[in-house]
Amino acid sequence: MSHPVDIHVGKKLKQIRTLRRLSQTDVAKQLKLSFQQIQKYEIGSNRVAASRLFELAKILDVSPSFFFEGLHDNTNDAPKSDPSIEIVSALALIKDDAIKSRIVTFIEDVSGVTVARQS
């Protein structure tokens, strides 16, 4: 059984990876791992070593502490719904890149923030 901290870190990894528009394969290549290893990190079945967490933070341009943010907020084990994650997850399911781009442009227009695009 996975430890709750490993599950939390994995969820945060998936969140930031998705927000950065990187695939599991993209991240895995930079770490010289298989995408399956990234999957295991994200579901919490494999624990992320401190050195690997540091490398992930550099790749994803976040502080290592990012992966632990909100950890103590889950005091009652009730899952909290994060609309941002729901939007990113729904967007990831859209296969048509032109539609995705139009949706991202709409969100940028509404928020007033332009997201850096991955090449």
NORWO-V580241 format. One record per pair of residues at least 6 apart in sequence whose ideal C-beta (glycine too) atoms are under 8 Angstrom apart, sorted by the first residue. I is the first residue (numbers start at 1). J is the second residue. Records with the same first field share a line. If there is no record, write none. Layout:
I: J + J
This chain:
2: 43 + 44 + 45
3: 44 + 47
4: 74
5: 68 + 71
6: 44 + 45 + 46 + 47 + 48
7: 43 + 44
8: 44 + 67 + 68 + 70 + 71 + 74
9: 41 + 44 + 48 + 53 + 67 + 68
10: 41 + 42 + 43 + 44 + 48
11: 42 + 44
12: 66 + 67 + 68 + 69 + 70
13: 38 + 41 + 42 + 48 + 56 + 60 + 67
14: 42
15: 85 + 88
16: 60 + 62 + 66
17: 24 + 27 + 38 + 42 + 60
18: 85 + 88 + 89 + 92
19: 84 + 88
20: 60 + 61 + 118
21: 117 + 118
22: 60 + 118
23: 35
24: 35 + 38 + 39 + 42
25: 35 + 38
27: 38 + 56 + 59 + 60
28: 34 + 35 + 37 + 38
30: 59
31: 37 + 38 + 52 + 55 + 56 + 59
37: 46
40: 46
41: 48
48: 56 + 67
53: 64 + 67
54: 64
56: 67
57: 63 + 64 + 66 + 67
73: 80
74: 80
87: 107
91: 100 + 103 + 104
94: 100 + 103
104: 115
108: 114 + 115
